[in-house]
Amino acid sequence: MLSILTSATTTADARLLRREVLSIHRSTPHFGRKFYHLMMGLMCFSLYAFVLNREEALLALLLIGGSFMMADVLRLKSSTMNTLILKYFGKIMRREELRSISGNSFYILGLIVVVALFSKTIVLLSVLFLAVGDPIAAIVGTQWGRHKITARKSLEGAVANFLASGFASFLLGITYLKLDLHHSLFLALLGGMVSTIVELIPAPIDDNFTIPVGSALLLSVVFYFIPLVA
């Protein structure tokens, strides 16, 4: 009898959690999700900038991040696992993620790719674009976006992305990279442009993957011709 009641409660909880996720439309400013991505990105940035080398960062991403990705896949096969994930992460999920891989897995996969393939400076810039530029663009775009560039992107969001990513790039250049003011300002302009361009490009893959990988590719091309940083 107790197991039946427990099962019924779990089912009811799962339905309630699903309704809460479904109530969040893409046009709604998802502050909890953006704050989570900001904190996750800044944590990864700080660890890679000051604590871990490439091999250690890759190991951490594969072990810790891989575990989260595996749980994300398993929840689509197991209602019990899905309910558990919804209980703890439902408030930062999108409605389409109820039946598909979540953006969190693409976030981790994107970090694995850029850390494995690109220089540390490019990785740090790409992570900043994902952690800072993308959330600010989304919040400004959904709150105050009036001039549409595409169906889901606005001029206001793009400008906010440019300014936020540019400022983050400037701070990285003048503090961490020890560039002079002139080169730091150039890096700010470059960072703002790259982040904005990549974020605006439509792609069939989740932007938590395309933003860091696309940014890293574009930065690599620019730095090949203009070797501003290593």
Secondary structure per residue as TSV (DSSP state, phi and psi in degrees):
chain	resnum	aa	ss	phi	psi
A	1	M	-	360.0	-42.8
A	2	L	H	-63.2	-40.7
A	3	S	H	-65.5	-35.3
A	4	I	H	-65.8	-43.9
A	5	L	H	-64.5	-40.3
A	6	T	H	-63.7	-43.4
A	7	S	H	-62.9	-42.0
A	8	A	H	-64.8	-40.4
A	9	T	H	-64.3	-43.1
A	10	T	H	-62.1	-42.2
A	11	T	H	-63.7	-43.5
A	12	A	H	-64.2	-40.7
A	13	D	H	-62.5	-42.2
A	14	A	H	-62.7	-42.1
A	15	R	H	-64.1	-41.4
A	16	L	H	-63.6	-43.3
A	17	L	H	-63.9	-40.0
A	18	R	H	-65.2	-39.9
A	19	R	H	-63.2	-38.1
A	20	E	H	-64.4	-41.9
A	21	V	H	-67.2	-42.3
A	22	L	H	-65.6	-23.3
A	23	S	T	-74.8	-13.4
A	24	I	-	-93.3	107.1
A	25	H	-	-86.0	157.8
A	26	R	T	-62.9	-26.3
A	27	S	T	-79.5	-5.9
A	28	T	S	-85.5	132.0
A	29	P	-	-63.4	109.3
A	30	H	-	-91.1	76.6
A	31	F	H	-62.3	-39.3
A	32	G	H	-62.1	-43.3
A	33	R	H	-65.5	-44.0
A	34	K	H	-66.4	-39.1
A	35	F	H	-65.1	-39.9
A	36	Y	H	-61.2	-46.1
A	37	H	H	-66.4	-36.6
A	38	L	H	-62.5	-49.4
A	39	M	H	-65.6	-41.4
A	40	M	H	-63.2	-43.5
A	41	G	H	-66.6	-42.9
A	42	L	H	-68.3	-32.8
A	43	M	H	-66.1	-46.4
A	44	C	H	-62.9	-41.3
A	45	F	H	-59.0	-48.9
A	46	S	H	-64.1	-42.3
A	47	L	H	-63.7	-42.9
A	48	Y	H	-75.5	-31.6
A	49	A	H	-73.8	-37.2
A	50	F	H	-121.5	-14.1
A	51	V	T	-121.8	-51.4
A	52	L	-	-103.1	145.5
A	53	N	-	-89.6	-178.2
A	54	R	H	-60.4	-46.1
A	55	E	H	-63.6	-42.3
A	56	E	H	-67.7	-39.2
A	57	A	H	-65.2	-42.6
A	58	L	H	-63.3	-41.6
A	59	L	H	-62.1	-44.0
A	60	A	H	-63.7	-43.0
A	61	L	I	-64.9	-40.0
A	62	L	I	-70.2	-39.8
A	63	L	I	-78.7	-54.8
A	64	I	I	-77.4	-52.2
A	65	G	I	-63.6	-39.1
A	66	G	H	-61.0	-35.1
A	67	S	H	-65.0	-41.5
A	68	F	H	-65.3	-40.0
A	69	M	H	-65.6	-39.4
A	70	M	H	-64.6	-41.9
A	71	A	H	-64.0	-35.9
A	72	D	H	-63.8	-40.1
A	73	V	H	-70.9	-42.9
A	74	L	H	-64.5	-32.5
A	75	R	H	-64.7	-24.4
A	76	L	T	-75.4	-16.2
A	77	K	T	-102.6	-19.7
A	78	S	-	-125.2	120.0
A	79	S	H	-65.0	-34.5
A	80	T	H	-64.9	-46.2
A	81	M	H	-64.4	-39.2
A	82	N	H	-63.0	-42.2
A	83	T	H	-63.6	-40.1
A	84	L	H	-64.4	-44.2
A	85	I	H	-64.5	-42.7
A	86	L	H	-62.0	-35.3
A	87	K	H	-61.3	-40.7
A	88	Y	H	-98.2	-25.4
A	89	F	H	-122.4	2.5
A	90	G	G	-58.3	-34.1
A	91	K	G	-70.9	-13.1
A	92	I	G	-115.9	16.1
A	93	M	-	-101.4	153.0
A	94	R	-	-92.8	157.7
A	95	R	G	-60.5	-36.9
A	96	E	G	-69.0	-17.2
A	97	E	G	-81.3	-5.2
A	98	L	G	-65.1	-29.8
A	99	R	S	-121.3	13.0
A	100	S	S	-146.9	170.8
A	101	I	-	-58.5	137.6
A	102	S	-	-79.8	162.9
A	103	G	H	-62.2	-24.8
A	104	N	H	-61.6	-39.3
A	105	S	H	-67.2	-39.9
A	106	F	H	-67.2	-33.2
A	107	Y	H	-60.6	-49.2
A	108	I	H	-65.2	-44.3
A	109	L	H	-61.5	-40.6
A	110	G	H	-62.2	-40.4
A	111	L	H	-66.0	-40.0
A	112	I	H	-60.4	-45.3
A	113	V	H	-63.8	-47.3
A	114	V	H	-70.5	-37.5
A	115	V	H	-65.5	-38.1
A	116	A	H	-71.5	-31.6
A	117	L	H	-110.3	-17.4
A	118	F	S	-123.8	163.6
A	119	S	-	-67.1	161.6
A	120	K	H	-61.0	-42.4
A	121	T	H	-61.4	-44.1
A	122	I	H	-64.7	-40.1
A	123	V	H	-61.0	-47.3
A	124	L	H	-62.3	-42.0
A	125	L	H	-63.8	-44.2
A	126	S	H	-63.0	-39.8
A	127	V	H	-66.6	-38.1
A	128	L	H	-63.3	-40.1
A	129	F	I	-61.9	-40.8
A	130	L	I	-71.2	-41.0
A	131	A	I	-79.1	-35.1
A	132	V	I	-109.0	-55.5
A	133	G	I	-62.7	-47.6
A	134	D	H	-64.8	-48.4
A	135	P	H	-61.7	-41.2
A	136	I	H	-66.5	-40.0
A	137	A	H	-60.5	-42.6
A	138	A	H	-66.4	-43.4
A	139	I	H	-66.9	-48.2
A	140	V	H	-64.3	-41.0
A	141	G	H	-63.5	-43.0
A	142	T	H	-75.7	-28.9
A	143	Q	H	-85.5	-43.6
A	144	W	H	-127.4	5.0
A	145	G	-	-69.6	115.7
A	146	R	-	-117.6	-23.8
A	147	H	S	-109.5	102.9
A	148	K	B	-77.5	134.5
A	149	I	S	-95.7	-44.8
A	150	T	S	-131.4	-175.1
A	151	A	S	-60.8	-32.5
A	152	R	S	-118.7	2.7
A	153	K	-	-121.5	141.6
A	154	S	B	-121.9	160.7
A	155	L	H	-62.5	-39.9
A	156	E	H	-63.6	-41.8
A	157	G	H	-65.3	-39.1
A	158	A	H	-65.4	-42.1
A	159	V	H	-64.0	-41.8
A	160	A	H	-62.6	-40.4
A	161	N	H	-62.4	-46.7
A	162	F	H	-58.0	-46.7
A	163	L	H	-68.2	-44.2
A	164	A	H	-67.4	-46.8
A	165	S	H	-68.0	-37.4
A	166	G	H	-63.9	-43.4
A	167	F	H	-65.9	-41.6
A	168	A	H	-62.8	-40.0
A	169	S	H	-65.3	-40.6
A	170	F	H	-61.4	-46.2
A	171	L	H	-62.3	-40.8
A	172	L	I	-63.0	-42.6
A	173	G	I	-66.3	-45.7
A	174	I	I	-83.4	-19.1
A	175	T	I	-105.4	-66.5
A	176	Y	I	-70.1	-45.4
A	177	L	S	-85.9	-11.9
A	178	K	-	60.2	36.8
A	179	L	-	-80.1	156.9
A	180	D	-	-75.5	174.2
A	181	L	H	-61.0	-43.4
A	182	H	H	-60.1	-48.9
A	183	H	H	-71.7	-31.2
A	184	S	H	-66.5	-38.7
A	185	L	H	-67.3	-38.4
A	186	F	H	-63.1	-42.0
A	187	L	H	-63.9	-36.3
A	188	A	H	-62.6	-45.8
A	189	L	H	-62.9	-45.1
A	190	L	H	-63.5	-46.9
A	191	G	H	-61.0	-43.9
A	192	G	H	-62.1	-41.6
A	193	M	H	-67.1	-46.6
A	194	V	H	-62.0	-48.7
A	195	S	H	-59.7	-43.5
A	196	T	H	-67.3	-44.3
A	197	I	H	-61.6	-48.9
A	198	V	H	-64.1	-39.2
A	199	E	H	-67.7	-28.8
A	200	L	H	-83.7	-21.9
A	201	I	S	-68.9	122.2
A	202	P	-	-70.2	136.5
A	203	A	-	-142.9	146.9
A	204	P	S	-75.0	-9.4
A	205	I	S	-101.7	152.9
A	206	D	-	-53.5	137.1
A	207	D	H	-70.4	-12.9
A	208	N	H	-66.9	-18.0
A	209	F	H	-98.1	-46.0
A	210	T	H	-70.2	-31.8
A	211	I	H	-65.4	-53.2
A	212	P	H	-67.0	-41.4
A	213	V	H	-70.4	-45.3
A	214	G	H	-63.2	-40.9
A	215	S	H	-63.9	-43.4
A	216	A	H	-62.8	-41.1
A	217	L	H	-63.6	-46.2
A	218	L	H	-67.0	-41.5
A	219	L	H	-63.0	-38.1
A	220	S	H	-61.4	-41.4
A	221	V	H	-63.9	-46.5
A	222	V	H	-63.4	-46.3
A	223	F	H	-70.5	-18.8
A	224	Y	H	-67.1	-39.5
A	225	F	H	-90.5	-29.8
A	226	I	S	-124.9	87.5
A	227	P	-	-72.6	68.0
A	228	L	-	-68.7	-40.8
A	229	V	-	-134.1	166.0
A	230	A	-	-79.7	360.0
